[in-house]
Amino acid sequence: MPDRRLILLAAMALLAMLAFLTLELRGNIAFVLQLRGLKLLALLQVAISIAVSTVLFQTVTANRILTPSIMGLDALYLFGQTTLVFALGGLGYASLNGGVKFGIEVALMIALAMALLWPLLKTRVDMNLLLLMGVTLGLLFRSLSQLLSRLLDPNAFAIVQGASFANFNTLRADLTILGTVVTLAAAALCWRARHLLDIIGLGRDTAIGLGVNWTKATAGLLLLVALLVAVSTALVGPVAFFGLLVAALAERLMRTQRHALLLPAAVLVAIIVLVGGQTFLQHGIGGASTLGVVIEFVGGLVFLLLLILGSRK
């Protein structure tokens, strides 16, 4: 039963969070719990934002291989951040309030994402071509970011480099409250639109035939995707294959396309992988490896597996 699977996933996620908070507590327990609680809150934001944005994007594109990161949205965010550092300088960028920087970067990302992706989704573009265009756009934005980085002074370059790689050990505490509000609001909107997502998942022609305003619906969903990707990228940096991994696992576990089950399952799987993996690496093997590297390796294998299975159909 799908409901039983959700209950099991919820129990595993709760155990992962309890283990993260309580394992090897020593010293000033209240202080340690406060620090771990803030870090756990940030990890939950990342898990929710990546899982929900991936499911939304796959529903809109009607493709279970595409993700926002594969389509270059995280590279687009980093390009906007690099452009901001280049325009203001390292000192000017560092002096900006965290919320102001986040707002500027998100506005730039949403504008560019809508300009690039929405025209593609309005027309009948082959999914293979869409995937190729996404990879190309990702490479373009990464190359432009590297070009601007070479023109920066060493201090400003260090700021850009710190945001260019996924790091689950160093989280942006200054964005925790703002990220929580944005993530919960976006997740609530997605949950409210879960039945609409079921209809959109049937395809463009079927959805229009059932009375869905395709242009308005896809534009709103892309805005939510861009916002959620911005939250996760701002907190930990770009993660290319994590969303693909959790969405694929959730779909295999639930064996359904109903978003009332798929959305919470993807979120719970993301929490288990992210919080549980961080707990294991930190306390199980003493931080001998980096969670971002492990996730990217496993997610890359899942991506290749899905491509192989898709080519055999």
Helices and strands as residue ranges (DSSP letters): H 2-22, H 29-61, H 73-95, H 98-122, H 127-150, H 154-162, G 173-175, H 176-192, H 194-200, H 204-209, H 214-236, H 242-254, H 259-271, I 272-276, H 277-279, I 280-284, H 291-312
